[in-house]
Amino acid sequence: MINNRKAPSYKAAKELNRILQQYLSSDNNYTIVNPSTLAQDLTKLSINKKHRLIILDIKDLYVNIPITETIDIARTQLLNHNDPEITTQIYILLGTTLQQNYRIFQEQIYQPDKGIAIGSPISGKIAHILLQHLGHIHVRPLIDSKQMLFYTRYIDDILIIYDTERTNQDNLTQYTNSMHTDFQFNPTQ
């Protein structure tokens, strides 16, 4: 990675993060807001001996985020709550800013086709946009079917409480690993 704190894209990413906070309505259905909220959510659950907990880690989250796909998801979400002109302007800024991601390997500079800069002011928001989208598509059906009692995420760490009468750890790990080809979900000890 190249430190881009002095690059023009760093300031643009910082401002764009602020703009996204303003114009992108983002729910936190599957995200830990703070430890107190997590504790409150867990105390509301009716857990019994058939429930188990698994914690998964997304391996190398930031360097594996598909930029074009995530920008398209953001565009769709922006269109739901804003006029097309604002959406187009933010969409163009996102594309320009997120393409400014370079790496050095053996003194050669590369621009990868996926991944966002670790430490960029916009990295967390971009990861959140993609992972919330995946949660709506892939997690909600498991919660609705009662295979999962609880699912929450903090950046790249996922906590799941599941029903052993309906699924098991291996099936959940296999399922999460099929959610997106660019991500690998690993159980932690």
N, CA, C and O of each residue as an XYZ file, in Angstrom:
756
protein
N       0.828     -1.182      0.000
C       0.000      0.000      0.000
C       0.870      1.243      0.000
O       1.988      1.243      0.517
N       0.347      2.275     -0.576
C       1.007      3.568     -0.568
C       0.208      4.487      0.347
O      -1.019      4.547      0.261
N       0.903      5.194      1.212
C       0.236      6.139      2.086
C      -0.270      7.299      1.237
O       0.521      8.013      0.621
N      -1.587      7.485      1.203
C      -2.139      8.537      0.356
C      -2.637      9.741      1.160
O      -3.440     10.529      0.661
N      -2.168      9.885      2.390
C      -2.636     11.000      3.224
C      -2.317     12.367      2.620
O      -3.032     13.334      2.884
N      -1.270     12.462      1.825
C      -0.907     13.743      1.215
C      -1.421     13.846     -0.215
O      -1.226     14.870     -0.870
N      -2.064     12.814     -0.696
C      -2.587     12.829     -2.066
C      -3.891     13.620     -2.128
O      -4.628     13.678     -1.144
N      -4.177     14.224     -3.270
C      -5.445     14.957     -3.416
C      -6.661     14.073     -3.164
O      -7.685     14.553     -2.678
N      -6.556     12.790     -3.489
C      -7.706     11.891     -3.297
C      -8.043     11.702     -1.821
O      -9.178     11.355     -1.492
N      -7.075     11.924     -0.921
C      -7.348     11.774      0.512
C      -8.358     12.823      0.966
O      -9.331     12.503      1.649
N      -8.124     14.074      0.584
C      -9.054     15.141      0.963
C     -10.411     14.937      0.296
O     -11.452     15.186      0.903
N     -10.392     14.487     -0.942
C     -11.651     14.212     -1.640
C     -12.412     13.092     -0.950
O     -13.633     13.168     -0.810
N     -11.701     12.045     -0.515
C     -12.339     10.924      0.181
C     -12.943     11.382      1.504
O     -14.025     10.939      1.890
N     -12.248     12.257      2.183
C     -12.754     12.774      3.454
C     -14.050     13.556      3.245
O     -15.018     13.373      3.984
N     -14.064     14.413      2.252
C     -15.263     15.195      1.955
C     -16.380     14.294      1.430
O     -17.545     14.483      1.779
N     -16.037     13.328      0.604
C     -17.029     12.412      0.053
C     -17.664     11.558      1.152
O     -18.855     11.256      1.087
N     -16.892     11.175      2.140
C     -17.442     10.436      3.274
C     -18.503     11.285      3.978
O     -19.565     10.778      4.340
N     -18.219     12.566      4.169
C     -19.182     13.474      4.794
C     -20.442     13.589      3.927
O     -21.560     13.573      4.442
N     -20.253     13.703      2.625
C     -21.384     13.814      1.697
C     -22.244     12.552      1.739
O     -23.472     12.632      1.764
N     -21.596     11.388      1.747
C     -22.353     10.126      1.807
C     -23.154     10.026      3.099
O     -24.281      9.531      3.089
N     -22.589     10.488      4.207
C     -23.323     10.483      5.483
C     -24.594     11.313      5.351
O     -25.630     10.976      5.924
N     -24.505     12.389      4.598
C     -25.634     13.300      4.437
C     -26.680     12.766      3.464
O     -27.877     12.860      3.734
N     -26.245     12.209      2.340
C     -27.171     11.856      1.271
C     -27.542     10.377      1.187
O     -28.498     10.021      0.498
N     -26.820      9.537      1.858
C     -27.082      8.105      1.762
C     -27.740      7.627      3.048
O     -27.122      7.614      4.113
N     -28.988      7.241      2.931
C     -29.706      6.731      4.096
C     -29.225      5.306      4.351
O     -29.511      4.390      3.580
N     -28.499      5.139      5.434
C     -27.880      3.848      5.708
C     -28.421      3.276      7.012
O     -28.282      3.874      8.079
N     -29.037      2.114      6.899
C     -29.518      1.485      8.127
C     -28.389      0.691      8.771
O     -27.383      0.378      8.135
N     -28.575      0.385     10.001
C     -27.591     -0.406     10.736
C     -28.227     -1.692     11.239
O     -27.976     -2.115     12.368
N     -29.053     -2.315     10.400
C     -29.742     -3.536     10.814
C     -28.787     -4.628     11.276
O     -29.101     -5.385     12.195
N     -27.645     -4.710     10.653
C     -26.729     -5.800     10.949
C     -25.388     -5.316     11.476
O     -24.386     -6.022     11.364
N     -25.361     -4.128     12.047
C     -24.105     -3.536     12.469
C     -24.131     -3.176     13.946
O     -25.120     -2.641     14.447
N     -23.049     -3.470     14.633
C     -22.900     -3.074     16.027
C     -22.619     -1.576     16.064
O     -21.645     -1.105     15.477
N     -23.463     -0.844     16.746
C     -23.266      0.597     16.868
C     -22.275      0.882     17.992
O     -21.378      1.713     17.847
N     -22.447      0.182     19.115
C     -21.526      0.310     20.248
C     -21.726     -0.906     21.160
O     -22.729     -1.607     21.027
N     -20.804     -1.166     22.070
C     -20.913     -2.346     22.941
C     -22.173     -2.357     23.805
O     -22.726     -3.424     24.070
N     -22.627     -1.205     24.242
C     -23.834     -1.148     25.074
C     -25.058     -1.617     24.305
O     -25.887     -2.361     24.830
N     -25.166     -1.177     23.062
C     -26.298     -1.592     22.233
C     -26.251     -3.093     21.978
O     -27.284     -3.763     22.010
N     -25.057     -3.623     21.727
C     -24.916     -5.070     21.541
C     -25.372     -5.813     22.785
O     -26.113     -6.791     22.685
N     -24.942     -5.366     23.946
C     -25.339     -6.016     25.202
C     -26.855     -5.974     25.371
O     -27.459     -6.968     25.775
N     -27.472     -4.840     25.068
C     -28.930     -4.728     25.172
C     -29.622     -5.671     24.200
O     -30.593     -6.338     24.559
N     -29.122     -5.727     22.965
C     -29.719     -6.616     21.960
C     -29.625     -8.076     22.392
O     -30.577     -8.837     22.217
N     -28.489     -8.468     22.953
C     -28.300     -9.856     23.372
C     -29.204    -10.218     24.548
O     -29.683    -11.349     24.626
N     -29.445     -9.281     25.462
C     -30.307     -9.584     26.617
C     -31.767     -9.751     26.206
O     -32.546    -10.335     26.959
N     -32.150     -9.262     25.054
C     -33.525     -9.392     24.568
C     -33.791    -10.743     23.911
O     -34.942    -11.095     23.654
N     -32.732    -11.497     23.639
C     -32.881    -12.778     22.954
C     -33.341    -13.863     23.915
O     -33.029    -13.851     25.106
N     -34.081    -14.783     23.364
C     -34.506    -15.950     24.130
C     -33.626    -17.128     23.689
O     -33.953    -17.850     22.747
N     -32.513    -17.301     24.391
C     -31.521    -18.314     24.018
C     -31.715    -19.547     24.882
O     -31.969    -19.446     26.082
N     -31.592    -20.726     24.250
C     -31.689    -21.981     25.000
C     -30.586    -22.934     24.558
O     -29.680    -22.533     23.828
N     -30.652    -24.184     24.991
C     -29.569    -25.134     24.747
C     -29.406    -25.531     23.281
O     -28.384    -26.118     22.926
N     -30.362    -25.238     22.432
C     -30.225    -25.567     21.006
C     -29.516    -24.465     20.211
O     -29.259    -24.626     19.018
N     -29.206    -23.367     20.861
C     -28.538    -22.248     20.191
C     -27.028    -22.298     20.412
O     -26.549    -22.678     21.480
N     -26.299    -21.906     19.380
C     -24.845    -21.836     19.444
C     -24.394    -20.497     18.857
O     -25.114    -19.848     18.099
N     -23.185    -20.116     19.236
C     -22.594    -18.871     18.772
C     -21.403    -19.188     17.882
O     -20.621    -20.095     18.167
N     -21.279    -18.435     16.811
C     -20.113    -18.539     15.942
C     -19.668    -17.110     15.618
O     -20.494    -16.220     15.420
N     -18.369    -16.913     15.569
C     -17.809    -15.628     15.168
C     -16.992    -15.862     13.905
O     -16.120    -16.730     13.862
N     -17.289    -15.081     12.887
C     -16.596    -15.188     11.607
C     -15.805    -13.910     11.350
O     -16.206    -12.823     11.767
N     -14.698    -14.054     10.671
C     -13.870    -12.918     10.282
C     -13.795    -12.897      8.756
O     -13.564    -13.927      8.124
N     -13.992    -11.712      8.170
C     -13.844    -11.581      6.721
C     -12.363    -11.338      6.448
O     -11.799    -10.325      6.863
N     -11.755    -12.267      5.753
C     -10.323    -12.178      5.479
C     -10.032    -11.049      4.488
O     -10.616    -10.992      3.406
N      -9.121    -10.153      4.875
C      -8.645     -9.077      3.999
C      -9.792     -8.291      3.359
O      -9.841     -8.128      2.139
N     -10.701     -7.813      4.185
C     -11.902     -7.136      3.696
C     -11.600     -6.006      2.717
O     -12.059     -6.037      1.575
N     -10.837     -5.017      3.151
C     -10.664     -3.810      2.342
C     -10.005     -4.068      0.995
O     -10.404     -3.470     -0.004
N      -9.024     -4.928      0.944
C      -8.324     -5.169     -0.325
C      -9.133     -6.046     -1.284
O      -8.744     -6.222     -2.439
N     -10.243     -6.591     -0.816
C     -11.069     -7.438     -1.669
C     -12.400     -6.815     -2.065
O     -13.189     -7.457     -2.758
N     -12.668     -5.600     -1.652
C     -13.942     -4.962     -1.993
C     -13.972     -4.644     -3.489
O     -13.091     -3.950     -3.998
N     -14.989     -5.154     -4.192
C     -15.110     -4.852     -5.616
C     -15.608     -3.409     -5.792
O     -16.745     -3.093     -5.442
N     -14.764     -2.557     -6.327
C     -15.054     -1.127     -6.393
C     -16.272     -0.831     -7.269
O     -17.200     -0.154     -6.827
N     -16.276     -1.327     -8.490
C     -17.367     -1.016     -9.419
C     -18.710     -1.496     -8.878
O     -19.698     -0.765     -8.929
N     -18.747     -2.707     -8.366
C     -19.987     -3.253     -7.812
C     -20.487     -2.404     -6.642
O     -21.680     -2.118     -6.547
N     -19.588     -2.006     -5.763
C     -19.971     -1.228     -4.592
C     -20.451      0.166     -4.983
O     -21.408      0.680     -4.404
N     -19.796      0.771     -5.953
C     -20.243      2.083     -6.436
C     -21.646      1.973     -7.038
O     -22.475      2.861     -6.842
N     -21.911      0.898     -7.761
C     -23.244      0.699     -8.347
C     -24.306      0.510     -7.259
O     -25.423      1.011     -7.384
N     -23.955     -0.206     -6.202
C     -24.885     -0.382     -5.075
C     -25.168      0.974     -4.429
O     -26.317      1.296     -4.124
N     -24.121      1.758     -4.224
C     -24.294      3.096     -3.633
C     -25.175      3.957     -4.529
O     -26.035      4.689     -4.039
N     -24.967      3.872     -5.826
C     -25.777      4.656     -6.766
C     -27.252      4.285     -6.649
O     -28.109      5.167     -6.595
N     -27.550      3.008     -6.611
C     -28.935      2.557     -6.468
C     -29.541      3.076     -5.170
O     -30.677      3.551     -5.158
N     -28.783      2.986     -4.078
C     -29.283      3.474     -2.790
C     -29.472      4.986     -2.809
O     -30.446      5.493     -2.251
N     -28.559      5.709     -3.441
C     -28.685      7.164     -3.546
C     -29.922      7.549     -4.346
O     -30.620      8.496     -3.983
N     -30.203      6.832     -5.423
C     -31.372      7.135     -6.250
C     -32.677      6.948     -5.484
O     -33.673      7.606     -5.783
N     -32.675      6.058     -4.503
C     -33.885      5.836     -3.706
C     -34.249      7.035     -2.841
O     -35.411      7.187     -2.463
N     -33.280      7.890     -2.519
C     -33.528      8.975     -1.564
C     -33.151     10.359     -2.080
O     -33.328     11.342     -1.360
N     -32.636     10.467     -3.305
C     -32.157     11.754     -3.808
C     -32.530     11.916     -5.270
O     -32.926     10.962     -5.939
N     -32.398     13.133     -5.747
C     -32.705     13.362     -7.155
C     -31.541     12.850     -8.011
O     -30.419     12.718     -7.523
N     -31.811     12.563     -9.283
C     -30.799     11.980    -10.170
C     -29.552     12.843    -10.343
O     -28.456     12.305    -10.507
N     -29.691     14.157    -10.311
C     -28.529     15.026    -10.505
C     -27.529     14.884     -9.354
O     -26.328     14.745     -9.587
N     -28.025     14.918     -8.113
C     -27.148     14.732     -6.945
C     -26.516     13.347     -6.991
O     -25.323     13.186     -6.737
N     -27.332     12.353     -7.320
C     -26.831     10.979     -7.405
C     -25.713     10.865     -8.430
O     -24.691     10.237     -8.154
N     -25.882     11.452     -9.593
C     -24.866     11.388    -10.642
C     -23.569     12.050    -10.195
O     -22.483     11.525    -10.439
N     -23.681     13.198     -9.543
C     -22.488     13.893     -9.068
C     -21.730     13.054     -8.036
O     -20.506     12.940     -8.106
N     -22.450     12.472     -7.087
C     -21.801     11.641     -6.068
C     -21.223     10.385     -6.707
O     -20.128      9.957     -6.341
N     -21.933      9.795     -7.648
C     -21.482      8.596     -8.355
C     -20.149      8.856     -9.069
O     -19.228      8.043     -8.992
N     -20.057      9.983     -9.753
C     -18.813     10.337    -10.458
C     -17.678     10.554     -9.462
O     -16.562     10.081     -9.680
N     -17.956     11.265     -8.374
C     -16.940     11.486     -7.338
C     -16.476     10.170     -6.717
O     -15.283      9.982     -6.478
N     -17.407      9.267     -6.459
C     -17.039      7.960     -5.901
C     -16.103      7.216     -6.849
O     -15.068      6.700     -6.428
N     -16.465      7.164     -8.111
C     -15.630      6.461     -9.091
C     -14.238      7.042     -9.173
O     -13.250      6.307     -9.166
N     -14.155      8.358     -9.251
C     -12.862      9.023     -9.355
C     -12.022      8.796     -8.098
O     -10.835      8.480     -8.185
N     -12.633      8.957     -6.951
C     -11.908      8.838     -5.682
C     -11.463      7.403     -5.417
O     -10.321      7.171     -5.022
N     -12.347      6.454     -5.627
C     -12.009      5.064     -5.298
C     -11.038      4.428     -6.283
O     -10.393      3.430     -5.959
N     -10.930      4.984     -7.460
C      -9.952      4.454     -8.413
C      -8.531      4.894     -8.063
O      -7.573      4.391     -8.649
N      -8.381      5.810     -7.133
C      -7.055      6.301     -6.718
C      -6.479      5.399     -5.630
O      -6.201      5.853     -4.520
N      -6.305      4.142     -5.949
C      -5.829      3.148     -5.006
C      -4.631      2.445     -5.644
O      -4.775      1.723     -6.630
N      -3.461      2.662     -5.075
C      -2.240      2.107     -5.649
C      -1.504      1.269     -4.614
O      -1.646      1.477     -3.409
N      -0.721      0.325     -5.104
C       0.105     -0.515     -4.235
C       1.501     -0.599     -4.828
O       1.687     -0.458     -6.037
N       2.481     -0.830     -3.960
C       3.854     -1.039     -4.410
C       4.260     -2.465     -4.061
O       4.053     -2.926     -2.939
N       4.842     -3.158     -5.039
C       5.378     -4.490     -4.819
C       6.674     -4.577     -5.596
O       6.690     -4.380     -6.811
N       7.769     -4.874     -4.896
C       9.101     -4.961     -5.493
C       9.407     -3.721     -6.343
O       9.842     -3.815     -7.491
N       9.165     -2.575     -5.740
C       9.447     -1.265     -6.320
C       8.658     -0.960     -7.596
O       9.012     -0.040     -8.333
N       7.605     -1.715     -7.860
C       6.704     -1.454     -8.983
C       5.373     -0.951     -8.421
O       4.894     -1.461     -7.409
N       4.787      0.030     -9.064
C       3.492      0.562     -8.644
C       2.395     -0.112     -9.458
O       2.475     -0.194    -10.684
N       1.368     -0.593     -8.757
C       0.240     -1.278     -9.386
C      -1.062     -0.595     -8.977
O      -1.176     -0.059     -7.875
N      -2.028     -0.622     -9.870
C      -3.371     -0.188     -9.534
C      -4.259     -1.420     -9.641
O      -4.549     -1.886    -10.743
N      -4.692     -1.950     -8.496
C      -5.488     -3.180     -8.516
C      -6.891     -2.933     -9.069
O      -7.388     -1.806     -9.052
N      -7.522     -4.005     -9.560
C      -8.876     -3.884    -10.093
C      -9.938     -3.963     -8.997
O     -11.118     -3.724     -9.256
N      -9.527     -4.291     -7.794
C     -10.465     -4.289     -6.669
C      -9.710     -3.848     -5.422
O      -8.480     -3.803     -5.394
N     -10.478     -3.526     -4.405
C      -9.896     -3.122     -3.139
C      -9.916     -1.622     -2.958
O      -9.841     -0.857     -3.919
N     -10.020     -1.220     -1.705
C      -9.984      0.189     -1.363
C      -8.824      0.428     -0.412
O      -8.362     -0.482      0.276
N      -8.368      1.660     -0.389
C      -7.203      1.996      0.423
C      -7.524      1.862      1.911
O      -8.484      2.451      2.407
N      -6.717      1.090      2.601
C      -6.847      0.955      4.043
C      -6.424      2.286      4.649
O      -5.371      2.826      4.309
N      -7.242      2.808      5.541
C      -6.917      4.081      6.173
C      -7.483      5.279      5.458
O      -7.368      6.400      5.952
N      -8.096      5.073      4.300
C      -8.758      6.181      3.618
C      -9.984      6.585      4.431
O     -10.635      5.724      5.023
N     -10.310      7.865      4.470
C     -11.477      8.304      5.244
C     -12.790      7.687      4.780
O     -13.772      7.696      5.522
N     -12.820      7.152      3.564
C     -14.072      6.619      3.032
C     -14.133      5.089      3.074
O     -15.171      4.510      2.753
N     -13.057      4.437      3.456
C     -12.998      2.969      3.430
C     -14.091      2.308      4.251
O     -14.748      1.380      3.779
N     -14.287      2.773      5.465
C     -15.302      2.169      6.333
C     -16.698      2.288      5.765
O     -17.479      1.337      5.822
N     -17.019      3.442      5.218
C     -18.353      3.665      4.642
C     -18.566      2.785      3.422
O     -19.650      2.230      3.240
N     -17.556      2.652      2.595
C     -17.676      1.819      1.395
C     -17.867      0.352      1.782
O     -18.702     -0.339      1.199
N     -17.104     -0.122      2.753
C     -17.272     -1.503      3.229
C     -18.669     -1.693      3.786
O     -19.310     -2.715      3.539
N     -19.142     -0.706      4.541
C     -20.484     -0.780      5.142
C     -21.562     -0.877      4.062
O     -22.496     -1.669      4.192
N     -21.443     -0.082      3.001
C     -22.436     -0.103      1.919
C     -22.542     -1.505      1.326
O     -23.643     -2.030      1.162
N     -21.409     -2.107      1.007
C     -21.420     -3.432      0.393
C     -21.910     -4.500      1.367
O     -22.742     -5.332      1.005
N     -21.404     -4.485      2.591
C     -21.772     -5.540      3.544
C     -23.228     -5.442      3.990
O     -23.859     -6.470      4.235
N     -23.776     -4.234      4.103
C     -25.201     -4.092      4.417
C     -26.037     -4.647      3.265
O     -27.051     -5.307      3.493
N     -25.617     -4.380      2.043
C     -26.318     -4.906      0.869
C     -26.314     -6.440      0.889
O     -27.349     -7.070      0.674
N     -25.161     -7.024      1.144
C     -25.076     -8.491      1.219
C     -25.930     -9.033      2.362
O     -26.543    -10.093      2.240
N     -25.965     -8.302      3.469
C     -26.795     -8.718      4.595
C     -28.262     -8.772      4.234
O     -28.958     -9.719      4.601
N     -28.740     -7.769      3.522
C     -30.151     -7.750      3.120
C     -30.488     -8.911      2.201
O     -31.569     -9.493      2.293
N     -29.569     -9.241      1.326
C     -29.825    -10.315      0.361
C     -29.671    -11.702      0.983
O     -30.510    -12.576      0.766
N     -28.597    -11.909      1.757
C     -28.245    -13.257      2.195
C     -28.565    -13.575      3.656
O     -28.832    -14.731      3.984
N     -28.544    -12.595      4.519
C     -28.753    -12.862      5.948
C     -30.232    -12.865      6.302
O     -30.702    -13.728      7.043
N     -30.954    -11.902      5.771
C     -32.382    -11.796      6.098
C     -33.139    -13.110      5.892
O     -33.936    -13.471      6.759
N     -32.935    -13.848      4.790
C     -33.655    -15.122      4.631
C     -33.338    -16.139      5.741
O     -34.216    -16.900      6.146
N     -32.096    -16.156      6.229
C     -31.741    -17.096      7.294
C     -32.389    -16.702      8.621
O     -32.764    -17.565      9.414
N     -32.515    -15.418      8.854
C     -33.201    -14.959     10.073
C     -34.690    -15.248      9.954
O     -35.309    -15.721     10.907
N     -35.269    -14.966      8.792
C     -36.695    -15.229      8.578
C     -37.028    -16.713      8.714
O     -38.102    -17.064      9.202
N     -36.120    -17.581      8.288
C     -36.350    -19.029      8.369
C     -35.986    -19.598      9.739
O     -36.124    -20.799      9.972
N     -35.525    -18.744     10.637
C     -35.159    -19.103     12.019
C     -33.899    -19.950     12.117
O     -33.612    -20.506     13.177
N     -33.135    -20.059     11.018
C     -31.845    -20.735     11.110
C     -30.886    -19.907     11.952
O     -30.082    -20.438     12.719
N     -30.993    -18.587     11.789
C     -30.221    -17.661     12.616
C     -31.174    -16.950     13.558
O     -32.235    -16.467     13.161
N     -30.770    -16.900     14.799
C     -31.526    -16.135     15.782
C     -31.027    -14.694     15.805
O     -31.801    -13.761     16.022
N     -29.717    -14.524     15.577
C     -29.104    -13.213     15.709
C     -27.898    -13.131     14.787
O     -27.146    -14.093     14.634
N     -27.726    -11.950     14.171
C     -26.584    -11.686     13.296
C     -26.206    -10.228     13.479
O     -27.062     -9.347     13.407
N     -24.932     -9.971     13.715
C     -24.455     -8.599     13.761
C     -23.006     -8.569     13.310
O     -22.304     -9.580     13.328
N     -22.579     -7.376     12.903
C     -21.245     -7.228     12.342
C     -20.594     -5.968     12.890
O     -21.246     -4.937     13.056
N     -19.302     -6.066     13.167
C     -18.484     -4.905     13.479
C     -17.305     -4.932     12.514
O     -16.397     -5.750     12.660
N     -17.319     -4.055     11.548
C     -16.360     -3.961     10.456
C     -16.275     -5.310      9.739
O     -17.129     -5.604      8.902
N     -15.263     -6.143     10.042
C     -15.121     -7.421      9.349
C     -15.313     -8.628     10.264
O     -14.995     -9.755      9.885
N     -15.829     -8.393     11.458
C     -16.106     -9.479     12.404
C     -17.617     -9.650     12.542
O     -18.349     -8.683     12.753
N     -18.063    -10.887     12.420
C     -19.489    -11.195     12.420
C     -19.808    -12.137     13.570
O     -19.129    -13.146     13.763
N     -20.831    -11.808     14.322
C     -21.307    -12.648     15.419
C     -22.668    -13.205     15.015
O     -23.577    -12.453     14.663
N     -22.799    -14.521     15.068
C     -24.044    -15.196     14.693
C     -24.453    -16.131     15.830
O     -23.626    -16.860     16.377
N     -25.726    -16.098     16.172
C     -26.303    -17.106     17.062
C     -27.293    -17.880     16.201
O     -28.206    -17.305     15.608
N     -27.098    -19.185     16.143
C     -27.903    -20.008     15.249
C     -28.571    -21.146     16.002
O     -28.190    -21.479     17.124
N     -29.579    -21.739     15.361
C     -30.366    -22.830     15.922
C     -29.796    -24.152     15.399
O     -29.824    -24.409     14.195
N     -29.282    -24.985     16.299
C     -28.649    -26.248     15.894
C     -29.650    -27.257     15.340
O     -29.249    -28.226     14.694
N     -30.944    -27.049     15.580
C     -31.955    -27.945     15.011
C     -32.255    -27.603     13.550
O     -32.896    -28.383     12.845
N     -31.793    -26.445     13.103
C     -32.079    -26.010     11.736
C     -30.831    -25.911     10.857
O     -30.927    -25.987      9.632
N     -29.662    -25.742     11.479
C     -28.412    -25.632     10.716
C     -27.245    -25.942     11.634
O     -27.440    -26.251     12.810
N     -26.037    -25.862     11.106
C     -24.850    -26.079     11.926
C     -23.739    -25.124     11.482
O     -23.878    -24.413     10.487
N     -22.657    -25.120     12.220
C     -21.556    -24.198     11.956
C     -20.974    -24.395     10.562
O     -20.694    -23.417      9.869
N     -20.791    -25.630     10.144
C     -20.220    -25.885      8.817
C     -21.114    -25.346      7.707
O     -20.627    -24.743      6.750
N     -22.441    -25.566      7.834
C     -23.360    -25.053      6.820
C     -23.356    -23.527      6.781
O     -23.380    -22.931      5.704
N     -23.325    -22.897      7.953
C     -23.297    -21.435      7.996
C     -22.011    -20.878      7.391
O     -22.041    -19.892      6.654
N     -20.887    -21.512      7.706
C     -19.614    -21.060      7.146
C     -19.613    -21.233      5.630
O     -19.176    -20.346      4.898
N     -20.095    -22.360      5.173
C     -20.173    -22.613      3.734
C     -21.107    -21.601      3.069
O     -20.793    -21.080      1.998
N     -22.239    -21.322      3.689
C     -23.193    -20.367      3.124
C     -22.599    -18.961      3.059
O     -22.703    -18.290      2.031
N     -21.978    -18.514      4.146
C     -21.404    -17.171      4.133
C     -20.301    -17.064      3.086
O     -20.143    -16.016      2.459
N     -19.545    -18.128      2.894
C     -18.487    -18.100      1.883
C     -19.033    -18.105      0.454
O     -18.297    -17.837     -0.496
N     -20.318    -18.408      0.305
C     -20.931    -18.347     -1.030
C     -21.633    -17.001     -1.269
O     -22.163    -16.767     -2.355
N     -21.638    -16.115     -0.259
C     -22.326    -14.835     -0.397
C     -21.680    -13.927     -1.441
O     -22.370    -13.182     -2.138
N     -20.367    -13.992     -1.542
C     -19.659    -13.160     -2.518
C     -18.335    -13.832     -2.858
O     -17.622    -14.298     -1.970
N     -18.015    -13.879     -4.133
C     -16.807    -14.586     -4.574
C     -15.506    -13.919     -4.091
O     -14.466    -14.574     -4.025
N     -15.562    -12.637     -3.760
C     -14.338    -11.925     -3.348
C     -14.043    -12.022     -1.855
O     -12.993    -11.564     -1.406
N     -14.951    -12.611     -1.079
C     -14.759    -12.650      0.362
C     -14.648    -14.069      0.885
O     -15.310    -14.992      0.410
N     -13.791    -14.209      1.875
C     -13.644    -15.477      2.577
C     -13.972    -15.232      4.049
O     -13.369    -14.372      4.691
N     -14.923    -15.990      4.575
C     -15.359    -15.890      5.956
C     -14.748    -17.046      6.741
O     -14.975    -18.209      6.404
N     -13.988    -16.746      7.768
C     -13.324    -17.770      8.563
C     -13.817    -17.738     10.003
O     -13.881    -16.672     10.614
N     -14.169    -18.912     10.553
C     -14.529    -18.954     11.970
C     -13.304    -18.602     12.821
O     -12.187    -19.011     12.502
N     -13.512    -17.852     13.891
C     -12.426    -17.527     14.809
C     -12.562    -18.396     16.048
O     -13.635    -18.920     16.345
N     -11.490    -18.534     16.742
C     -11.492    -19.369     17.946
C     -11.764    -18.557     19.185
O     -11.801    -19.105     20.287
